[in-house]
Amino acid sequence: MKLLLPLTVLFIVHPVGAQMISSNELTGLAHSYRLADITSRRFPQSRLLEWIGPLLASGQFASTPAGTSAEGRTVHLYTYGTGPIKILLWSQMHGDESTATMALVDLLNLFANAPDHPVVTTIRTRLTLLMVPMLNPDGAERFQRRTAQQIDMNRDALRLATPEARMLKALQETHRPVFGFNLHDQDPRSTVGQSKEVAAIALLAPAVDEANSDTPERIRAKLVAARIVQAIAPLVPGHVTRYDETFEPRAFGDNIQKWGTSTILIESGGWRDDPEKMHLRTTNVVALLAAFLSIAEGDYHQADPAVYETLPKNGRNLFDIVIRGASFKAGFSVPPLTVDIGINVDQEIDSSGVIVPTATIVDVGDLSTFGAFREVDGTGMMFDSTLVELKKTLPEKDLLNLLERMRTR
């Protein structure tokens, strides 16, 4: 399945004063002001502060403490612009979801070093950006989803038990932003509907109730999301989806939408040959710049909501590796048969702090409806239950050695 958009979408322009800024030009800005020091999506708060410190010295944006985490780390709020329209952006409320954090640093680099660019001038004079690049620094320290108190803070919008949740709630109440951007990473194996195509970016204008009602705030969010779809189409053509719209009464996106701030969720998924998500980092910068310009100029009012509403939904039809057409004998008493073997590769940190890729055999059978980031021709390979066992986990290097041995038999 491919996301089909009108041809004009690929060349969408954003008015900036007397100039017109295309998606290609926004991509050029993203590449030109990408902070070269960021090469991995795993980093603690201390590293983030090292990157932002020199940019802060430019005087183009300000830093204030938003509060402290459960372990006592200061969470920083960065404010840019003097315009009347306030926009709140928060990233890494899940500590292992850092793609948009990298993008926000790139934006700060742009603001600090190109203050006279027409795009930057428009943003600075018409908007006030309130950015929290790392809302869960304790989780980021461990590169884990949850906080140091083992709470998923995106399920703490009602009880507000965690200091991080209370912080985000206070920011929304204090500043009353017109728009909010809830920035996350989704499973990189998500797909475009039931196809085999990876979902690079998923968007959502969160629901405010179980009836999926369209409030004025949510309608605005859908229109801005439509502009984002159009802007990022050249970067991830056919790989944009709509996130699950089921109302979650404990989630921040749903509640901030309900509290009067038009909220757009951006979920960064996967991209082939890009485990560190550098391409999706650029895509996030373009998405946010396009959204800022659309809000600053007010042109989102002319957007077609169908561009967002007709996006295919997220699916789950992807493995990291699939071995196709291998022979498999499950035991002495049964004959062999031809199967596909689905394997996912994750990263764990060993006792010495070294990142160790591990592979898990997830499924065995007919996987013809599933895609994979890497496909291996299993013709001529013979596996038995001593090698292939569901849910069996082994270091990736052992998996690769195994494949090499089987190929040369």
C-alpha positions as CSV (number, residue, x, y, z in Angstrom):
1,M,0.0,0.0,0.0
2,K,1.3,3.4,-0.9
3,L,0.1,6.7,0.4
4,L,-1.2,8.6,-2.7
5,L,-1.1,12.4,-2.5
6,P,-1.8,14.9,-5.2
7,L,1.3,15.8,-7.2
8,T,1.2,19.4,-5.9
9,V,1.8,18.1,-2.4
10,L,5.4,17.3,-3.4
11,F,6.0,21.0,-4.1
12,I,4.0,22.6,-1.3
13,V,5.1,26.1,-0.4
14,H,4.7,28.1,2.7
15,P,4.3,31.9,2.5
16,V,7.0,33.8,4.5
17,G,6.4,37.5,4.0
18,A,6.9,38.1,0.3
19,Q,8.8,34.8,-0.2
20,M,7.6,31.3,-0.7
21,I,9.4,28.5,1.1
22,S,9.2,25.0,-0.4
23,S,9.5,21.7,1.4
24,N,12.8,21.2,-0.4
25,E,14.1,24.4,1.1
26,L,13.0,23.4,4.5
27,T,14.9,20.1,4.0
28,G,18.0,22.1,3.0
29,L,17.7,24.1,6.2
30,A,17.5,20.9,8.3
31,H,20.6,19.5,6.7
32,S,22.6,22.8,6.9
33,Y,21.9,23.2,10.6
34,R,22.1,19.6,11.8
35,L,24.3,19.5,14.8
36,A,27.2,17.3,13.7
37,D,28.1,16.1,17.2
38,I,24.9,14.1,17.4
39,T,25.5,10.7,15.8
40,S,23.6,8.3,18.1
41,R,20.1,8.3,19.4
42,R,21.4,7.1,22.8
43,F,22.6,10.0,25.0
44,P,22.1,11.1,28.6
45,Q,20.9,14.6,29.7
46,S,24.5,15.6,30.4
47,R,25.4,15.2,26.8
48,L,22.3,17.1,25.7
49,L,23.3,20.0,27.9
50,E,26.8,20.0,26.3
51,W,25.2,20.4,22.9
52,I,22.8,23.1,23.9
53,G,25.2,25.2,26.1
54,P,27.1,26.9,23.3
55,L,23.9,27.6,21.4
56,L,22.4,29.2,24.5
57,A,25.4,31.5,24.6
58,S,24.1,33.1,21.4
59,G,21.4,34.9,23.3
60,Q,18.8,33.9,20.8
61,F,16.8,31.8,23.2
62,A,16.4,31.5,26.9
63,S,16.6,28.6,29.4
64,T,14.6,28.3,32.6
65,P,14.1,25.3,34.9
66,A,10.7,23.6,34.5
67,G,11.2,21.5,37.6
68,T,13.2,18.5,38.8
69,S,12.9,14.8,38.0
70,A,12.4,12.1,40.6
71,E,16.2,11.7,40.9
72,G,16.8,15.4,41.1
73,R,17.8,16.3,37.6
74,T,16.7,19.7,36.4
75,V,14.3,19.6,33.4
76,H,15.0,22.6,31.2
77,L,12.4,24.7,29.3
78,Y,13.8,26.6,26.3
79,T,11.9,29.6,25.1
80,Y,12.3,31.1,21.6
81,G,10.4,34.0,20.0
82,T,8.2,36.9,21.1
83,G,5.1,36.3,19.0
84,P,1.6,36.1,20.4
85,I,0.9,32.5,19.5
86,K,2.4,30.1,22.0
87,I,3.4,26.6,21.1
88,L,4.5,23.9,23.6
89,L,6.7,21.1,22.5
90,W,7.8,18.2,24.6
91,S,10.0,15.2,23.7
92,Q,11.4,12.1,25.5
93,M,8.7,11.8,28.0
94,H,9.7,8.2,27.3
95,G,13.4,8.0,27.9
96,D,14.2,5.8,25.0
97,E,12.4,7.9,22.4
98,S,14.9,10.5,21.3
99,T,14.4,11.2,17.6
100,A,12.5,14.4,18.1
101,T,15.0,15.5,20.9
102,M,17.7,15.5,18.3
103,A,15.5,17.5,16.0
104,L,14.8,20.1,18.6
105,V,18.5,20.6,19.2
106,D,18.9,21.1,15.4
107,L,16.1,23.7,15.5
108,L,17.9,25.5,18.4
109,N,21.1,25.4,16.3
110,L,19.1,27.0,13.4
111,F,17.7,29.7,15.6
112,A,21.1,30.5,17.2
113,N,23.0,30.6,14.0
114,A,20.6,31.9,11.4
115,P,18.6,34.6,13.1
116,D,18.1,36.6,10.0
117,H,16.8,33.8,7.8
118,P,13.2,34.6,6.6
119,V,11.9,31.3,8.1
120,V,13.6,32.0,11.5
121,T,12.4,35.7,11.5
122,T,8.8,34.6,10.9
123,I,8.9,32.1,13.7
124,R,10.6,34.5,16.1
125,T,8.2,37.4,15.5
126,R,4.9,35.6,15.3
127,L,5.3,32.6,17.6
128,T,6.6,31.9,21.1
129,L,8.1,28.4,21.2
130,L,8.2,26.6,24.6
131,M,10.5,23.5,24.2
132,V,11.2,20.7,26.6
133,P,13.6,18.5,24.7
134,M,14.0,15.9,27.5
135,L,11.1,15.6,29.9
136,N,12.2,12.3,31.4
137,P,16.0,12.7,32.0
138,D,16.0,9.8,34.5
139,G,14.6,7.4,31.8
140,A,17.1,8.8,29.3
141,E,20.0,8.1,31.6
142,R,19.0,4.4,31.3
143,F,17.6,4.7,27.8
144,Q,14.3,3.2,29.1
145,R,10.7,4.1,28.5
146,R,9.6,4.6,32.1
147,T,10.7,7.1,34.8
148,A,13.1,6.3,37.6
149,Q,10.0,5.5,39.6
150,Q,9.0,2.9,37.0
151,I,6.0,4.9,35.8
152,D,4.9,5.4,32.3
153,M,4.3,9.2,32.6
154,N,2.1,9.2,29.6
155,R,-0.4,7.3,31.7
156,D,-0.1,9.8,34.6
157,A,-2.1,12.8,33.2
158,L,-4.9,12.3,35.7
159,R,-3.3,11.2,38.9
160,L,-0.2,13.3,38.4
161,A,1.8,11.1,40.8
162,T,5.2,11.8,39.2
163,P,7.1,15.1,39.3
164,E,7.6,14.9,35.6
165,A,3.8,14.7,34.9
166,R,3.1,17.6,37.3
167,M,5.7,19.6,35.5
168,L,4.1,19.1,32.1
169,K,0.7,19.9,33.5
170,A,2.0,23.1,35.1
171,L,3.6,24.2,31.8
172,Q,0.2,23.8,30.0
173,E,-1.7,25.6,32.8
174,T,0.8,28.4,33.1
175,H,1.4,29.3,29.5
176,R,-1.9,28.2,27.9
177,P,-0.4,27.4,24.6
178,V,-2.6,27.5,21.5
179,F,-0.8,24.4,20.0
180,G,1.1,21.5,21.5
181,F,3.4,19.0,19.9
182,N,3.7,15.6,21.7
183,L,6.9,14.0,20.3
184,H,7.5,10.3,20.4
185,D,9.0,7.2,18.8
186,Q,6.8,4.3,17.9
187,D,7.8,0.7,17.2
188,P,10.2,0.9,14.2
189,R,8.5,-2.3,12.8
190,S,5.1,-0.5,12.4
191,T,3.8,-0.6,8.8
192,V,1.7,1.4,6.5
193,G,-1.7,-0.4,7.1
194,Q,-1.4,-4.1,6.3
195,S,1.3,-3.6,3.7
196,K,5.0,-4.5,4.1
197,E,6.0,-0.9,4.0
198,V,7.6,0.6,7.1
199,A,5.7,3.5,8.8
200,A,8.3,6.2,9.0
201,I,6.1,8.9,10.7
202,A,2.7,8.5,12.3
203,L,0.5,11.5,13.1
204,L,-2.4,11.9,15.4
205,A,-4.8,14.6,16.5
206,P,-5.7,12.9,19.8
207,A,-9.3,12.2,20.7
208,V,-10.9,14.0,23.7
209,D,-13.5,11.4,24.5
210,E,-14.6,7.8,23.6
211,A,-17.0,9.2,21.0
212,N,-14.0,10.6,19.0
213,S,-15.7,14.1,19.1
214,D,-14.3,16.9,16.9
215,T,-13.8,19.9,19.1
216,P,-12.5,23.2,17.7
217,E,-9.1,22.4,19.2
218,R,-9.0,18.9,17.6
219,I,-10.1,20.3,14.2
220,R,-7.2,22.8,14.3
221,A,-4.8,19.9,15.1
222,K,-6.0,17.9,12.1
223,L,-5.5,20.9,9.8
224,V,-1.9,21.4,11.0
225,A,-1.3,17.6,10.7
226,A,-2.5,17.8,7.1
227,R,0.1,20.5,6.4
228,I,2.8,18.3,8.0
229,V,1.8,15.4,5.8
230,Q,2.3,17.5,2.7
231,A,5.6,18.9,3.9
232,I,7.2,15.6,4.6
233,A,5.9,13.7,1.6
234,P,9.1,14.2,-0.4
235,L,11.2,12.8,2.5
236,V,9.1,9.7,3.3
237,P,6.8,9.2,0.3
238,G,4.2,6.6,1.0
239,H,5.4,6.0,4.6
240,V,3.1,8.3,6.6
241,T,0.3,6.8,8.8
242,R,-2.3,7.7,11.3
243,Y,-1.7,6.6,14.9
244,D,-4.3,4.7,16.8
245,E,-7.2,7.2,17.6
246,T,-8.6,5.2,20.6
247,F,-9.2,7.6,23.5
248,E,-6.8,7.0,26.4
249,P,-8.2,8.9,29.4
250,R,-4.8,8.8,31.2
251,A,-2.6,10.1,28.4
252,F,-1.3,13.6,28.1
253,G,-2.0,14.1,24.4
254,D,-5.7,13.3,24.8
255,N,-5.9,15.5,28.0
256,I,-4.0,18.5,26.7
257,Q,-6.2,18.5,23.7
258,K,-9.2,18.4,26.1
259,W,-7.7,21.2,28.2
260,G,-7.8,23.6,25.3
261,T,-4.5,23.2,23.5
262,S,-4.6,21.9,19.9
263,T,-2.3,18.9,20.1
264,I,-0.5,17.0,17.4
265,L,1.3,13.7,18.1
266,I,4.3,12.9,16.0
267,E,5.6,9.3,16.2
268,S,8.9,8.5,14.6
269,G,8.9,4.9,13.4
270,G,11.6,3.2,11.3
271,W,13.5,3.7,8.1
272,R,15.7,1.2,6.2
273,D,19.4,1.2,6.9
274,D,18.9,4.0,9.5
275,P,19.1,2.4,13.0
276,E,20.1,5.7,14.6
277,K,17.1,7.5,12.9
278,M,19.1,10.3,11.4
279,H,16.8,10.5,8.3
280,L,13.7,10.7,10.6
281,R,15.5,13.3,12.7
282,T,15.6,15.5,9.5
283,T,12.0,14.6,8.8
284,N,11.0,15.9,12.2
285,V,12.8,19.2,11.6
286,V,10.9,19.7,8.3
287,A,7.6,18.6,9.9
288,L,8.0,21.1,12.8
289,L,9.2,24.0,10.6
290,A,6.3,23.4,8.2
291,A,3.9,23.4,11.1
292,F,5.4,26.6,12.6
293,L,5.1,28.4,9.3
294,S,1.6,27.2,8.7
295,I,0.5,28.4,12.2
296,A,2.5,31.7,11.9
297,E,0.9,32.5,8.6
298,G,-2.5,31.0,9.4
299,D,-2.6,29.1,6.2
300,Y,-3.5,25.8,8.0
301,H,-7.1,27.2,7.9
302,Q,-7.1,26.4,4.2
303,A,-5.7,22.9,4.6
304,D,-7.8,19.9,3.6
305,P,-8.5,17.7,6.6
306,A,-8.9,14.7,4.4
307,V,-5.2,14.7,3.8
308,Y,-4.9,13.7,7.5
309,E,-8.1,11.7,7.9
310,T,-7.4,9.4,4.9
311,L,-4.0,8.4,6.1
312,P,-3.7,4.6,6.4
313,K,-3.6,3.4,10.0
314,N,-0.5,1.8,11.6
315,G,-0.1,-1.9,11.1
316,R,2.4,-4.5,12.4
317,N,3.6,-6.5,9.4
318,L,7.4,-6.1,9.7
319,F,10.3,-8.1,11.1
320,D,13.9,-7.1,11.3
321,I,15.0,-10.3,9.5
322,V,13.0,-12.9,7.7
323,I,14.6,-16.1,6.4
324,R,12.5,-17.2,3.5
325,G,11.9,-20.8,2.4
326,A,14.1,-22.7,4.8
327,S,13.6,-26.3,5.7
328,F,12.7,-26.9,9.3
329,K,12.4,-30.2,11.2
330,A,10.7,-29.7,14.6
331,G,11.6,-33.1,16.0
332,F,12.5,-36.7,15.2
333,S,8.9,-37.9,14.9
334,V,7.7,-35.4,12.4
335,P,8.8,-34.7,8.8
336,P,10.5,-31.4,7.8
337,L,8.6,-28.6,6.0
338,T,9.4,-25.4,4.3
339,V,9.0,-22.3,6.5
340,D,9.8,-18.7,6.9
341,I,11.5,-17.6,10.1
342,G,10.9,-14.1,11.6
343,I,13.5,-12.6,13.8
344,N,13.7,-9.2,15.6
345,V,16.9,-7.6,16.8
346,D,17.0,-5.4,19.9
347,Q,19.7,-3.7,21.8
348,E,20.5,-4.5,25.5
349,I,23.2,-3.0,27.7
350,D,25.4,-5.6,29.5
351,S,26.8,-5.3,33.0
352,S,29.8,-3.3,31.7
353,G,27.6,-0.8,30.0
354,V,28.3,-2.0,26.4
355,I,25.4,-2.1,23.9
356,V,24.8,-5.7,22.8
357,P,22.4,-6.5,19.9
358,T,20.3,-9.5,20.7
359,A,18.1,-11.4,18.3
360,T,14.8,-13.2,19.1
361,I,13.0,-15.7,17.0
362,V,9.5,-14.4,16.9
363,D,7.6,-16.6,14.5
364,V,8.0,-19.7,12.3
365,G,5.6,-20.5,9.4
366,D,4.1,-18.8,6.4
367,L,5.3,-15.2,6.7
368,S,4.6,-14.2,3.1
369,T,2.4,-11.3,4.2
370,F,5.2,-9.8,6.3
371,G,8.0,-7.6,5.2
372,A,11.5,-7.3,6.7
373,F,14.3,-4.8,6.9
374,R,16.6,-7.6,5.8
375,E,15.5,-10.7,3.9
376,V,17.6,-13.9,3.7
377,D,17.1,-16.6,1.0
378,G,16.7,-19.8,3.1
379,T,16.8,-22.2,0.1
380,G,19.0,-25.1,1.0
381,M,19.2,-24.2,4.7
382,M,18.1,-26.9,7.2
383,F,17.1,-25.9,10.7
384,D,15.9,-28.1,13.6
385,S,14.6,-27.3,17.0
386,T,18.1,-27.1,18.5
387,L,18.7,-24.1,16.3
388,V,15.2,-22.6,15.9
389,E,13.0,-22.2,18.9
390,L,10.2,-19.7,19.3
391,K,11.1,-16.8,21.7
392,K,14.7,-18.0,21.8
393,T,17.1,-15.1,22.2
394,L,20.7,-15.1,21.1
395,P,23.3,-12.4,20.5
396,E,23.1,-11.0,17.0
397,K,26.7,-12.1,16.3
398,D,25.7,-15.7,17.0
399,L,22.7,-15.4,14.7
400,L,24.9,-14.0,11.9
401,N,27.4,-16.8,12.4
402,L,24.6,-19.3,12.3
403,L,23.3,-17.9,9.0
404,E,26.8,-18.1,7.5
405,R,27.3,-21.7,8.6
406,M,23.9,-22.7,7.2
407,R,24.6,-21.0,3.9
408,T,27.9,-22.8,3.4
409,R,26.5,-26.3,4.2
